[in-house]
Amino acid sequence: MNNGSSAQELAGILAREIEELPSGARITTHRALVRRFGVSATTVSQALALLTQRGLITSRPGAGSYRTESRPVARPGDTSWQEATLDLASGTDAAAGSPRSFKAPSLLGTLTAPAPDVVDLNGGYLHPQLQPLGALGTALSRAARRAEAWDRPPVAGLPELRDWFAADIGGGLGRQDVLVCGAGQSALATALRALGRPGDPVVIESPTYPGTIAAARAAGLRTVPVPLDREGIRPDHLDEALTRSGARIVVVQPLFQNPTGASLSARRQHEVRDAARRHGAFVIEDDFARHLVHPDAGPVPPPMIADDPDGTVVHLRSLTKVTSPNLRVGALAARGPVLARLRSAQLIDTMFVSAPLQYTSLEVVTAAGWRRGLAALGAALEHRRTVAVEAVSAIFGPHALAVRPRGGYHLWVALPGHLEAGQLAAAALANGVAVTCGDDYYPTESSDPHVRLSYVAAPSAADVDDAVRRLAPLLVER
């Protein structure tokens, strides 16, 4: 099997082998499968996800994957007809000429837990060592005892939680300007679907968060990439892209952009907002890293929506990055009629966000220790970043990091010209380190090889240092 082999093919091969195993038998690790079949880590993750969906294996966090209990399963009939039907259902829209796509391998790769013997420099959520587990447990317990937690919440969200989000975002927003949603990815997908029609162009950063690309394609939108520099998206290229494409949506990450780590300066924020306003476009401000600022960052610009009386900016943020991936609660904020459109889009998809989760979130953010917890997390992230930067500079060279962000949780590492990002990521996994292939962050092919290294999913800073240094032999030109 070679790198072009599909996850379905790999899943078929593994299924035949696994069916012969006794119940409870441990499945071969990710690393071993990458080495054995010569495929990427993403392909292995997708294949194992397919086997999990079939009920053949189950994953135990920190322990690996195991053969499930054997049980009689009805043999499936001929489902081959579905391929053509699904292709027609998600293919080109006759009027708009834009294909929709529901493929998101990059997102799946970041959500798949690595084997116990692999150091995770890929994940974007806090390791349990960094999560406020005590505060979360107390908040969940208190929320569960509220009788109102089991009643239907308001469609727009709990008034008290909307008040908190409005104050946290600032800019004179009130609860009437805020919609509680199911975390950042859900908010992004809702906003893109509500503001765009199939076939519409949407301006995105290049490179950018893979979830933005996936959500845009699922909504049938046509991505228009605009390059970045050290201060974020380039206003001159943005204005040109808006003029050329007629796009009415721009998606930006203002702080510690994923993956580059660049932040929009206050001046750059004004230029981006002004360009969008001239073209009658909305700016979706994905402010995912607002609470991930490191102590040595100094003052950071306020959100773009804070100085936006005309309603150009649709702001989103989430609580998951600073608490737990399971506290899937966030907010959309906007001024003007657009919020009603956003509320309707969310209503159609999800009705409302679970009341127990909303009350748990409210307990967490209004607890006396909330701000102290954020400060402690920031200090821990600063230490991990320092360790990661030193290791990257030693192994990849002093010029590997164009930006050394003082916030967020990741580094964008340039590779030597003789390396290919996908091959390095596969080789790293085979050597016990999970990294993210930089190609995942571009809507089209890129000739600028990078990998993204996350330093929050590993157990400790020492693990981050060891994992980065373990990559040194893979950089040698052969």
Secondary structure, DSSP 4 states (H G I P E B T S, - for coil): --TT--HHHHHHHHHHHHTTSPTTPBPPPHHHHHHHHT--HHHHHHHHHHHHHHTSEEEETTTEEEEPPP---PPP---THHHHHHHHHHSB-TTT--B-----HHHHHHHSPPPTTSEESS--S--TTTS-HHHHHHHHHHHHT-GGGGSPPPTT--HHHHHHHHHHH-TT--GGGEEEESHHHHHHHHHHHHH--TT-EEEEEES--HHHHHHHHHTTPEEEEEEEETTEE-HHHHHHHHHHH---EEEE--SS-TTT-----HHHHHHHHHHHHHTT-EEEEE-TTTT-B-GGG---PPPGGGG-TT--EEEEEESGGGS-TT---EEEE-SSTHHHHHHHHHHHHHSS--HHHHHHHHHHHHSTTHHHHHHHHHHHHHHHHHHHHHHHHHHH-TTS-S---SBSSEEEEEPPTT--HHHHHHHHHHTTEE-EEGGGG-SS--SS-EEEEESSSSS-HHHHHHHHHTTGGGGS--
